[in-house]
Amino acid sequence: MDLVLKHRKNRPHPCHLFLIPSLVLSSLLPATEAWADTPKSGQISHVESAPNHRPKIGLALGGGGVRAAAHVGVLKVLEEEGIPIDYIVGSSTGAVVGGLYSAGMTPMHIEEQFTKKKFMHAFLTVPLTLRVLVIPLFYTPKLLGIESYDGLYRGRKFANYLNKQLPATERNIEDMRIPFGAVAVNLIDGKACTITTGNLSRALQASCAIPALRKPVKLGSALYVDAGVLDNLPVERTKKMGADIVIAVDIDEKIVPTAEPTFKKFGSVAHRVMTMHYSVIDQDQQAMADFIIHPEVTGVGLISTDSADAKKCVEAGQAAARSAVPAIRELIERSTKE
């Protein structure tokens, strides 16, 4: 478990690693509208916007598959400790947790989506190994002249699942009590952007459309894929939303020396490459954060469907957040006096 107090400093932008879609696939194989006045089932009423005398606090929630359950643990502790949240920006599954929370879902409700496997069953409607085995069938529609975007999963059931988590009146991002942004990468212009308007479930679907695994999501003239391709820890975007203090929750795996025989396992090389990729692209964002909370989630696979893994991540998030609270309070007090 790491907690790092960070000061702003300039760093050169790191080089990006480019991942071959087939490697991405192999690494994944096993080795809202206006708020209601009264909270509905599974919902909470969040704090009002920050008063003028205190700094506005933003959360930057990083991507990392099912490890995003750690974000739930962080949110639970911040709520318990009365630390307000004024902005949330998320990447990939970090966007899913942040979006549902911003829309009014309680941490307990979101936690159940992970620990009871509801989230992953919606995300992978058919087991990945089975979907890979039937890849040849994906070419049949093409033979009939039916073209679709590249990817194994369309994502419609996932979008429907997300919609069901929210009342029909609370599905547009721009109407949420907590300002929220979902980061995604536009394939058309090759740039990352923050989606801050429109249907929440579609934005979340776009933010976690993992290349090669899930089909890109078309919104307007843009064609979106997973935010982790370019911006996996959206600290700078959270500052641009208006946050004075940004708490980044980094759920990347730690890069530790690994025995050579490990890389004889199927998917192990691609998994290692993806871990290095996230480590590199997150460096400059970490430097901009006022705090980095890094739950200990090493060893949990991106698409694990094990309830024990989800519980481990929630507990890791809680432990990391509890360690962070005293320093966060100190920073808030210091910033309030300035």
N, C-alpha and C positions, 0 to 999 in steps of 0.2 A: 504494500500500500504506500503510495507516494503522495505527498502534499507539497506543492512547491509554490512559494510566494514569488511572483515575478514582477519585474519592473520593465517598463517599456524600453526597448533598445532596438537599434537598427541591425538587421542581419541581412546578408545577401539572400535573395530568393533561391531556394534549393532547386536542383535539377529534378525534373519529373521522370519517374520510371514508366515506361510504356508496357502494358501487360497484353499479351496475346490472348484473345478471347478463349481459346481452347485451354490455356493455362488457368484462366479464371474459373472455368467450369471444373477442371480436375481438382482445383484446390478446394472447391466446395463439396466435393464428394466426401463421404465418410472416410478417414485414415484412422365559414360557419355563420349562421345568422346571429341576430342580437341575442344577448343572454336573457334567460328568464330570471325573474326576481327571486323565485324560490328554487333552490337546487333540486334537481330531479334525482332519481335513483342513480347512484354511481357518480354524482356530480358534487362539486363544491363551489362556493363563491370565493373567488380570489380577492386579495387586497386591492384597494383602489390604487391609482397611479401615485407615484412618489410625491410627497409634499415638497415644496420648494426648498425646505431646509435640510433635506438629506439627498445624497447622491442616488441616482437611478441605477438599479442593479439588473444586469442582464445575464442570462445563462446561454452559453454556447455548448450545445450537446453534440458530441462527436458520433460518427457512425461506427458500426462494428457488429452488425447482425444481431443475434440474440443477446449479445453482451450488453445491448442497450437496456436490458433489465436493470443494470447498475444505475442508470439514470433515475429509475423509480426510487431506489434506495436513497439517492441524494435528495430527491424532491421530498420524500417523507421526512427526512431529518430537518431540512430547511423550513418545512411547515411547522414541525414540532417546536423548533427554536424561534419561530416568529420572524424569520428573515424574509423580507418581502422580495418578490420577483416582479420586475417591471417590463422585461422583454425576454423573449425566448427565440433563439434561432437554432435550428437543428439540421443535421446532415444525415441522410439515409435513415436508418432505424432510429437514430437520435431525433430526427424530425417527427417520426411517428409518436414517440413518447412525448416530446415537447408539444406537438400539435394537439394530441388528445388532452393533455393537461391544460393547455391554454383554452381549450374549448369547454373545460369544466369537469373533466373526468377526475375522480379521486385517485391518488397514488395506489390505494388498495385495489381499485377496479382495474387499473392498468397492470398492476402486478399479477393479478389473476389471469390476464390475457397471456402472460408469459408462462407462469407456473402451471397453468392448466392446459398448456399447449394450444390454446385457441389461436394465438397470433401466428405461430409457425405452421399450423394446419391450414390457415388461410393464405399464408405466404407461399407455401409449397402444397398446392392442392393435390398433387400426385407426388409420391416419393421421387427424389431426384434420380436415384439409380434406375428406377423404372422409366422415367422420362427420357433418360439418356439412351436406354436400350431401344426405345421406339423412335429415335431420331429419323431413321429412314422414312417413316410415315409422314414426316413433316414436309417431304418433297412431293407428296401426292397432290396437294392443292396446286402446287406450282405447275405440275404437268397439265392441270386443267385450266391454267391461266389465272389462277387466284394468287395474288401476291400479298404478302404481309411482311411486317418488319421482322428483323432477325431476333431470335430469342426463343427459349423453350416454353416460357409461361406468358400468357397474355396479360394477366393481372386484373381481369375484370372481377373475379371472385374476391380478390384481395380488396379492391376498391369498394365493393359492396359490403364486405365485412367491416371496413372502416366506417362506412356510412351508418351501419347499424349501431355503432357505438355512440352515435350522436342523435339527439332529437332532430326532427326535420327542420326545426327553426334555428338550428345552431350549426350550420355547415359552411358558412362563408368566413374565410380567414379575416377579412377586413373588419368584421363585426365582433371579434373576440374581445373580451375584457383585457386580456394580456396580449399586447401586440406580438405577433408571431410571424416568423419567416421560415420557409422550407427551402433549402438549397438544392439545386439540381444543375446538371450540365446539359447545355443545349448542343446537340450534335450538329446542328445546322451551321452555327458560327464558331463552335468549339470553345465556348466560354461558359463559366459557371454564373448563375444568377440566383437571386433570392426571390422566391415567389411569395408575395405578401397580399395577394387578392385572389378571389375566385374560390372554387369549391375545394374544401380542405382535403377530402379523401383523394381527389385526383392529384393534388399537389404532393401529398404524401406518397402516393403510388409512383409519381415521377421521381421523387427524391431517392427512392430505394429500388429503382429499376436497374439492377445489377447487369452490366453488359454481358451478352451471350446467355445469361440465365433467364432474364426477363426481357420482354419486348419493350422498346422505347415507348414513352407516353407522349402523345401529341396534344399540346395545349396551344390553341391559336396557330401561329405560324412556326412555333418552336417544337422540337422533338427532343424530349428529355431522357437522360439516363442518370444513374446513381451519382450523387454528389461526391462520393469518395474518389471518383476518378481525378478530380482536381482540388476539391475543397472539403476535406473530411472533418475539420474542426473550425467552425465558422466564427472565430473570435472577432476579426475585423468587421464582418458583416453585422455582428451584434453591436459593436460600437457605432456603426453607421445608423443603426436603428434608433440610437439615442442613449445607450447605456453609458454611465460614467464609470461604473465598475463592472468588469466582465469576469465571471467565474466560468472557466472552461472545464468541462467534464470529459476527460480523455479516456476512452475505453480501448485504446490500442493494446496489443500484446507487447510485452517487453521483448527486446531482442537480446537473447542470451546465447552464449556458445552452445552449439548443438552437435552431438556426435555424428560423425560422417555416415555411419550405417543408417541413420534416420532418413536420409535422402534417397534410400532405395525403395521407400514406401510410395505407393501411388498417390500422386497429388502433393507430396511433401515439398518438392522444389517450388511449385507454384504457390503453395501456402507461405513458404518462406519469403518469396519474392513480394507477395502482397503485403506481408508484415513490414518488410523493408520500405516498400512504397509508401505506406501510411506514415511510417516513422519519418521519412524524408519530407513529404508534403505538409506534415503537421508542424514542423520545426518553426517556421516563421510565425505561424498562428500562436504557438505556445509563447513565443517571445512577446506578443502583444497582450497576453492575458494578465490580469491583475492577480488571479489565482488559477492554479491548475489542480484539480482534484483527479487523481489517477487511481481508480479502484483496481484492486488486484484481481484481474479476470484472465490472466494468462492460462492457457490450456482449454478454454472454452471455445469450441468451434463456432464459426460464423453462423451456420445454419443448424446448430444442435437442436434436437427435439427432446432432449432429456430435461425433465422437470428439475432434477437436482442441479443441473447447470444454471438454469434460470434462477433458482433460489440462491445459489452461490453468488451470482452476480448482484442480486438485490441486496444481500447481506454485505457484499464487498462495497457497494455504493453507500450503504448506511455507515459502515465503519469509517470509510474515507471522509465522508461528510462530517461526521462527529469530530474527527480530528481537525477539520478545517474551521469549524464554527468559531472558536476563540479568535483566530487570526482574522476571519472575515468581519467579526464584530469590531475588532480593533481598527481595521481599515475603514469601515463605515463611519466609525466615530471620528477618526482622523480626517476623513474627507468632509464630514459634516462641519468640522470646525474651521476648515480652510476657506 
